[in-house]
Amino acid sequence: MRFKSVLLSIGVLALSSVAFAQPAPSPMSDDQKTEMTHRVRQEFLHAWDGYRQYAWGHDDLMPLSKKPHDWLHIRC
């Protein structure tokens, strides 16, 4: 019985997401695409520079403390 209620809940959620779907955004102009490309590149380079400066050789960089983080904590 529980399985049927779960399936029913999933079906209701699926239908509600279809009913309230947002319209597709309008296509971006060439100028907007160029600006977006520039912004994404700048954000990527900012993140890469921070990783390189504060966490090189580690798995991750914690942005607020600027300390490295390793997922497995295993060093050779």
TAPE-V60640 format. One record per backbone hydrogen bond with DSSP energy under -0.5 kcal/mol. CO is the residue of the C=O (numbers start at 1). NH is the residue of the N-H. If there is no record, write none. Layout:
CO_NH / CO_NH
//
This chain:
1_5 / 2_6 / 3_7 / 4_8 / 5_9 / 6_10 / 7_11 / 8_12 / 9_13 / 10_14 / 11_15 / 12_16 / 13_17 / 14_18 / 15_19 / 16_20 / 18_21 / 29_33 / 30_34 / 31_35 / 32_36 / 33_37 / 34_38 / 35_39 / 36_40 / 37_41 / 38_42 / 39_43 / 40_44 / 41_45 / 42_46 / 43_47 / 44_48 / 45_49 / 46_50 / 47_51 / 48_52 / 49_53 / 50_54 / 51_55 / 55_58 / 60_69 / 61_63 / 62_66 / 62_67 / 67_62 / 69_60 / 73_75
//
